[in-house]
């Protein structure tokens, strides 16, 4: 009798685990390209029956993780996800310490200011302050971008341990986004060496035409790079040929202040 109970408990646990896995898979189906999906879309993407998907979606709607438009029948992420996202963001100490500096950079320069960390083989935005001159209609927070063709991405790569750069690039690839994107690691390595010498990185129309940025590292208590901050904008506003030195100096001062708030202390002799 005891063995039968244990077997039944194991089967129940397996079913619950399977349900949780499928529910998380449903959430992962949403993207910037597909912010709204039908039940049949989930079924096709996840190779599940519509009845299974329907039951999961009903539960997720009840809990607030998904919302359903009763007119169109499409599902979108619910407010519970936004609440959890806020909790997660507020947990990042680097974000709390960097936000005042980002606002000061935008206020003083009129350029967008960003904070990102390494997440897997991509850079992940934790904070973004729009330029008041060209505010976006969407948020960068929570988005990922490639490492090889972004200012912060290059900063994060430049200070990795030996061999890690190749590992990250092999995993993510080096896709070309414009005719200025560097797609060969050897060429990128020379850029990373320059980043280490100067203490900052630049990106000029490598990810998107008409835009450029400068990025600098944020260090933690142990001296390791834990994130990067960038200032970005249209070519006409950031004007790298004439303003690179000025902007880099201002940015490095800001990232040094953030690093100090994060416990990094430079040695003095």
SEGU-658675 format. One record per residue (C-alpha): x, z, y. Coordinates in steps of 0.1 Angstrom, whole numbers, plus 5000, padded with zeros to 4 digits. Each point is the difference from the previous one (the first is absolute). Layout:
// SEGU-658675
XZY
...
***
This chain:
// SEGU-658675
500050005000
502850095024
501849664993
496749825008
499750195033
503649925009
499549644992
496949985021
501850175029
502849754997
497649715001
498250145030
503450055018
501049644992
496749875014
500350205032
503649885004
498849644995
497350055025
502450145026
502549714994
497249745004
498750175032
503549995015
500449644989
496749925019
501450155032
503249804995
498049685000
499450035038
502549835023
500349875035
499049664986
497150144981
498650315018
496649944984
499249914964
497049954977
499650184967
500749684981
503349965019
501250344987
498949914965
502049675001
503150165016
500150294975
498649824970
497250254996
496349964993
497750005030
498150304985
503250204999
500949905035
496450085013
500150354986
503450075015
499049865034
496850215000
502050314995
502649905026
497349935026
498450344993
503450175006
500649795032
503149814987
498149675002
497149885021
497549734992
498449775024
496449994988
499349675017
503049794988
500750204968
503750025009
502150324996
502650135024
502250315001
498250325010
500650275025
501450244973
503049764998
500550035038
499950384998
502650014972
502149755020
500050235030
501050304979
502949804984
501249875034
499950355016
502150134971
503049795010
502350215023
501949695011
496849855014
499150325019
503550015015
500249625008
496649955016
500850145034
503149785001
498049694990
497650065029
502950055024
501649674989
496849815004
499350165034
503549945013
500649654985
496549854996
500949904965
498450114967
501850284982
500050064962
501050254974
500549914964
501650134968
501249854967
497249984975
501049844967
501649675009
498249975034
499850165034
496950215005
498550065035
499350375008
499349965037
499549735026
499450005037
498749685014
501349855032
497450045027
500749645009
499049854967
498050254979
499249904964
496649984985
501250184969
502450284990
503449964984
499950354986
500049994962
501249644998
503149884982
502549745011
503049844983
503450165006
502249695003
498449855031
498950305021
502050225024
499050334983
500449844966
503649905008
500750365013
498650154968
502149764979
503250045019
500450374992
499149984963
502650104974
502149734983
497949794976
496750125013
499749705025
500249754971
497550204980
497550015028
500449635008
499849894964
496750194996
498449875032
501649665003
501149845032
497149775010
500349785030
497450065027
501449775027
502949765003
502150295013
499450234971
503250094981
499449944963
503550054986
501450344993
503549915010
498949905034
497850315003
502950224991
502049885030
497050105022
499950354983
503750055007
499349925037
497150264999
502450274988
502649925027
497549985029
497550274988
497049775004
498449684986
498449705016
497349764987
499349685018
497149794987
501050074964
496650144990
497749845025
500649735026
499950105036
500950374993
503250214999
501050364997
502950255001
500150294975
502250314996
500250274972
498650354999
502150254981
499150324982
501650334996
502549874974
501049715022
498349744979
497749745015
496450104994
498249745021
500349755029
498549955034
499649665016
498849855033
498449664997
498249745020
499749645009
503349815007
499249985037
499650385003
502850134978
502449725012
502950094976
502549765016
499950205032
498750344990
501550084966
502650245011
497650185024
497350034974
502350114972
501450285022
496650135008
498849984964
503150174986
499550295024
496450044988
500949994963
502850255006
497550245015
497649954970
502950054976
500950335017
496450114997
500249924963
503050234997
502949765003
502950145020
503049795009
503450164995
501950075032
503850045003
***
